[in-house]
Amino acid sequence: MKARFEIIFSMAAFGTIAVFVRNIGLPSREVALYRAVIAALALLLWQLCTRQTVRWQDVKKELPLLFVSGAAMSVNWILLFEAYKYTTVAMATLSYYFAPVIVTVASTVLFREKLTGKQISCFVMSTLGLVMVIGVSGGGGSHDLFGILLGLGAAVFYASVVLINKGIRHVSGLNRTFMQFLAAILVMTPYISMTGGSHLGSLDINGAVNLMVVGVFHTGICYCMYFSSLRYLKGQEASILSYIDPVVAVIISVAVLHEAVSPLQAAGGFMILGFTVLNEWDAGAARRR
């Protein structure tokens, strides 16, 4: 019961992150960096309090994969935060949640996992939903399209993080995330130095508060709750409950931010989420067999 509450709470919280990111007056690359720094410190404190130690001998074996996945995570964050600037939170999030479909298809090539007929159907219908979200049949303006494409780009990098993590076998989930945050920091720090430097000094009080909320709450605390819950939940249940995130994001987008979503895009979003959940359900049933 506790584990189920933790994942529901963390997923619901993730769905609200865009509201806070939009109130941080910094470039997306800097928001991603400072989010990683604050979250790494929060996870380090969590590890010290719970007496969870990092097994460095295991980390050394997986260091290349941890570094690459951390770099991909940082690009994923940057693209998603940029997407929030160009399109609605709903459209950015729905295009971002095309990532599980990418993982399913890529796994057939990388890991020789076979697709069932139902999974192929789910892929086709989810892709059709993405086309409807993008608005090929009569969508929004160029800025809206660019934002959706940024969200899709974030999905590609998030999918790469998932796929890379399949090859990391000797590092626990929490320690893995901590090391990936460190890798993201190592990658983004020189990049920011070469692209205009830091603007943290120009951040006002409101922006600083929102940045701390994103770093400590959305990333540090919620990541801890999320990974803690995974130890006690079945993979299928955890995967399906993760879709609370985009549902909350869409509700926030429409009800709180008053952003417009066309009926075509709403139908497309429903198809992406619905058929992706169906795919997760089918994959879980296949594993049980």
PLY file of the C-alpha trace (Angstrom):
ply
format ascii 1.0
element vertex 289
property float x
property float y
property float z
element edge 288
property int vertex1
property int vertex2
end_header
0.00 0.00 0.00
2.82 2.39 0.90
4.70 1.62 -2.31
1.58 2.23 -4.39
1.02 5.57 -2.65
4.66 6.57 -3.24
4.56 5.94 -6.98
1.14 7.57 -7.40
2.30 10.63 -5.44
5.61 10.93 -7.31
3.98 10.50 -10.73
1.32 13.09 -9.91
4.08 15.46 -8.76
6.05 14.92 -11.98
2.95 16.02 -13.88
3.14 19.47 -12.25
6.82 20.20 -12.98
6.14 22.37 -16.05
4.33 24.98 -13.93
7.47 25.50 -11.86
9.94 25.29 -14.76
8.08 28.07 -16.55
8.63 30.35 -13.54
12.40 29.91 -13.57
13.93 32.72 -15.60
16.91 30.73 -16.84
17.81 28.97 -20.11
16.66 25.35 -20.20
20.25 24.05 -20.15
20.88 25.85 -16.85
17.62 24.64 -15.30
18.65 21.09 -16.21
22.13 21.56 -14.68
20.96 23.09 -11.41
18.19 20.50 -11.17
20.84 17.78 -11.39
23.09 19.51 -8.81
20.31 20.00 -6.26
18.93 16.50 -6.84
22.39 14.90 -6.50
22.86 16.64 -3.16
19.39 15.53 -2.04
20.09 11.91 -3.06
23.47 12.00 -1.32
21.75 13.16 1.87
19.14 10.40 1.46
21.86 7.79 1.07
23.66 9.03 4.17
20.44 9.01 6.22
19.44 5.54 5.05
23.04 4.26 5.21
23.02 3.16 1.62
26.56 3.11 0.32
27.80 3.22 -3.25
29.74 0.10 -4.22
32.49 1.75 -6.23
33.84 -1.56 -7.50
30.47 -2.13 -9.21
30.27 1.46 -10.45
33.66 1.15 -12.14
32.43 -1.79 -14.22
29.42 0.19 -15.46
31.05 3.65 -15.64
30.88 4.10 -19.45
27.18 3.22 -19.56
26.43 5.39 -16.52
28.22 8.34 -18.14
26.43 7.97 -21.49
23.02 7.52 -19.85
23.64 10.58 -17.64
24.55 12.62 -20.70
21.39 11.43 -22.49
19.33 12.29 -19.40
20.65 15.86 -19.43
19.77 16.32 -23.13
16.35 14.81 -22.43
15.68 17.40 -19.71
16.90 20.31 -21.84
14.70 19.36 -24.80
11.63 18.82 -22.60
12.06 22.15 -20.81
12.50 23.87 -24.19
9.32 22.18 -25.42
7.38 23.84 -22.59
8.39 27.24 -24.03
7.05 26.61 -27.52
3.88 24.58 -27.04
1.34 23.73 -24.38
2.30 21.56 -21.42
-0.22 18.97 -22.62
1.25 18.67 -26.12
4.86 18.64 -24.89
4.07 15.91 -22.36
1.99 13.76 -24.70
4.69 13.81 -27.39
7.27 13.03 -24.67
5.28 9.97 -23.61
5.84 8.44 -27.03
9.11 7.21 -25.45
7.76 3.75 -24.40
6.76 3.09 -28.00
10.32 3.94 -29.12
11.72 1.60 -26.45
9.46 -1.25 -27.59
10.48 -0.94 -31.24
14.20 -0.38 -30.51
14.27 -3.44 -28.23
13.38 -5.65 -31.18
16.57 -4.52 -32.93
18.95 -4.18 -29.98
17.82 -7.10 -27.82
16.05 -9.27 -30.40
12.79 -9.08 -28.45
9.86 -10.33 -30.52
6.80 -8.17 -31.07
3.36 -9.70 -30.69
0.53 -8.82 -33.02
-1.07 -6.71 -30.29
2.19 -4.80 -29.72
2.48 -4.05 -33.45
-1.11 -2.79 -33.44
-0.39 -0.63 -30.38
2.70 0.81 -32.11
0.72 1.69 -35.24
-2.15 3.28 -33.30
0.20 5.20 -30.96
2.08 6.52 -34.00
-1.22 7.60 -35.54
-2.01 9.34 -32.26
1.33 11.17 -32.45
0.50 12.32 -35.99
-2.80 13.70 -34.67
-1.02 15.47 -31.78
1.47 17.07 -34.17
-1.51 18.25 -36.16
-0.72 17.05 -39.67
-4.45 17.06 -40.32
-4.81 20.70 -39.33
-2.68 21.60 -36.33
-1.35 24.75 -34.76
1.36 27.20 -35.78
5.07 26.71 -36.36
5.98 27.41 -32.72
3.51 24.77 -31.55
4.91 22.24 -34.03
8.49 23.02 -32.99
7.58 22.50 -29.33
5.97 19.13 -30.08
9.06 18.07 -32.05
11.24 19.09 -29.10
9.06 16.92 -26.88
9.49 14.05 -29.32
13.25 14.64 -29.30
13.18 14.45 -25.50
11.30 11.15 -25.87
14.09 9.77 -28.06
16.73 10.61 -25.45
14.57 9.32 -22.60
14.12 6.07 -24.53
17.90 5.87 -24.95
18.31 6.24 -21.17
15.90 3.33 -20.63
17.67 1.18 -23.22
21.14 1.95 -21.85
19.97 1.15 -18.33
19.01 -2.34 -19.49
22.74 -2.97 -19.80
23.56 -1.74 -16.29
23.28 -4.80 -14.06
25.53 -4.24 -11.05
24.39 -0.85 -9.71
21.15 -0.42 -7.70
18.42 1.90 -8.96
19.04 4.70 -6.44
22.82 4.62 -6.79
22.43 4.42 -10.55
20.33 7.58 -10.58
22.82 9.37 -8.30
25.72 8.48 -10.61
23.72 9.54 -13.66
23.07 12.92 -12.04
26.81 13.30 -11.49
27.45 12.38 -15.13
24.85 14.91 -16.27
26.59 17.58 -14.20
29.97 16.71 -15.74
28.52 16.95 -19.25
26.45 20.11 -18.80
28.93 22.22 -16.84
31.47 22.70 -19.67
28.65 22.97 -22.22
27.10 25.87 -20.30
30.51 27.50 -19.89
30.93 27.46 -23.68
27.39 28.71 -24.44
27.11 31.94 -22.50
28.00 30.90 -18.99
25.82 30.91 -15.89
22.98 33.37 -15.30
22.17 32.13 -11.80
23.02 35.54 -10.33
20.20 37.16 -12.30
17.56 34.83 -10.85
14.94 36.60 -8.73
13.45 35.20 -5.50
10.45 33.68 -7.24
12.68 31.91 -9.75
15.02 30.68 -7.02
12.11 29.23 -5.03
10.76 27.45 -8.10
14.23 26.09 -8.91
14.57 24.69 -5.39
11.14 23.07 -5.66
12.10 21.42 -8.97
15.47 20.29 -7.63
14.59 19.18 -4.09
10.96 18.10 -4.46
10.38 17.02 -8.07
13.81 15.49 -8.56
15.32 14.64 -5.17
12.33 13.61 -3.05
10.09 12.28 -5.82
12.90 10.28 -7.43
13.62 8.71 -4.02
9.95 7.83 -3.57
9.73 6.49 -7.12
12.76 4.21 -6.85
11.79 3.14 -3.35
8.36 2.04 -4.62
9.84 0.01 -7.49
11.29 -2.46 -5.00
7.79 -3.56 -3.92
5.70 -3.22 -7.09
5.46 -5.48 -10.10
6.96 -4.02 -13.25
3.63 -3.95 -15.06
1.87 -2.11 -12.23
4.68 0.45 -11.98
4.64 1.03 -15.75
0.90 1.60 -15.88
0.86 3.87 -12.82
3.59 6.00 -14.44
0.95 7.29 -16.86
-0.51 9.33 -14.02
2.22 11.85 -14.94
0.90 12.81 -18.42
-2.73 12.68 -17.25
-1.98 15.21 -14.48
0.08 17.31 -16.91
-2.83 17.51 -19.35
-5.25 18.45 -16.55
-2.84 21.15 -15.33
-2.39 22.43 -18.88
-6.12 22.80 -19.53
-7.58 23.58 -16.08
-4.80 25.63 -14.45
-2.80 27.18 -17.30
-5.89 27.50 -19.55
-3.99 26.25 -22.60
-5.99 25.27 -25.66
-6.03 21.67 -26.87
-7.88 20.89 -30.10
-10.25 17.90 -30.24
-7.93 16.26 -32.79
-4.92 16.65 -30.50
-6.91 15.44 -27.49
-7.95 12.32 -29.42
-4.34 11.77 -30.50
-3.11 12.10 -26.93
-5.69 9.60 -25.75
-4.49 7.18 -28.43
-0.83 7.57 -27.43
-1.53 6.95 -23.74
-4.26 4.35 -24.23
-2.42 2.13 -26.67
0.90 2.51 -24.84
-0.75 1.38 -21.58
-2.33 -1.52 -23.51
1.14 -2.41 -24.80
2.55 -2.38 -21.24
-0.34 -4.59 -20.13
0.34 -7.04 -22.95
4.08 -7.11 -22.17
3.34 -7.79 -18.49
0.97 -10.62 -19.37
3.58 -12.12 -21.70
6.20 -12.08 -18.91
3.79 -13.84 -16.54
3.27 -16.60 -19.12
0 1
1 2
2 3
3 4
4 5
5 6
6 7
7 8
8 9
9 10
10 11
11 12
12 13
13 14
14 15
15 16
16 17
17 18
18 19
19 20
20 21
21 22
22 23
23 24
24 25
25 26
26 27
27 28
28 29
29 30
30 31
31 32
32 33
33 34
34 35
35 36
36 37
37 38
38 39
39 40
40 41
41 42
42 43
43 44
44 45
45 46
46 47
47 48
48 49
49 50
50 51
51 52
52 53
53 54
54 55
55 56
56 57
57 58
58 59
59 60
60 61
61 62
62 63
63 64
64 65
65 66
66 67
67 68
68 69
69 70
70 71
71 72
72 73
73 74
74 75
75 76
76 77
77 78
78 79
79 80
80 81
81 82
82 83
83 84
84 85
85 86
86 87
87 88
88 89
89 90
90 91
91 92
92 93
93 94
94 95
95 96
96 97
97 98
98 99
99 100
100 101
101 102
102 103
103 104
104 105
105 106
106 107
107 108
108 109
109 110
110 111
111 112
112 113
113 114
114 115
115 116
116 117
117 118
118 119
119 120
120 121
121 122
122 123
123 124
124 125
125 126
126 127
127 128
128 129
129 130
130 131
131 132
132 133
133 134
134 135
135 136
136 137
137 138
138 139
139 140
140 141
141 142
142 143
143 144
144 145
145 146
146 147
147 148
148 149
149 150
150 151
151 152
152 153
153 154
154 155
155 156
156 157
157 158
158 159
159 160
160 161
161 162
162 163
163 164
164 165
165 166
166 167
167 168
168 169
169 170
170 171
171 172
172 173
173 174
174 175
175 176
176 177
177 178
178 179
179 180
180 181
181 182
182 183
183 184
184 185
185 186
186 187
187 188
188 189
189 190
190 191
191 192
192 193
193 194
194 195
195 196
196 197
197 198
198 199
199 200
200 201
201 202
202 203
203 204
204 205
205 206
206 207
207 208
208 209
209 210
210 211
211 212
212 213
213 214
214 215
215 216
216 217
217 218
218 219
219 220
220 221
221 222
222 223
223 224
224 225
225 226
226 227
227 228
228 229
229 230
230 231
231 232
232 233
233 234
234 235
235 236
236 237
237 238
238 239
239 240
240 241
241 242
242 243
243 244
244 245
245 246
246 247
247 248
248 249
249 250
250 251
251 252
252 253
253 254
254 255
255 256
256 257
257 258
258 259
259 260
260 261
261 262
262 263
263 264
264 265
265 266
266 267
267 268
268 269
269 270
270 271
271 272
272 273
273 274
274 275
275 276
276 277
277 278
278 279
279 280
280 281
281 282
282 283
283 284
284 285
285 286
286 287
287 288
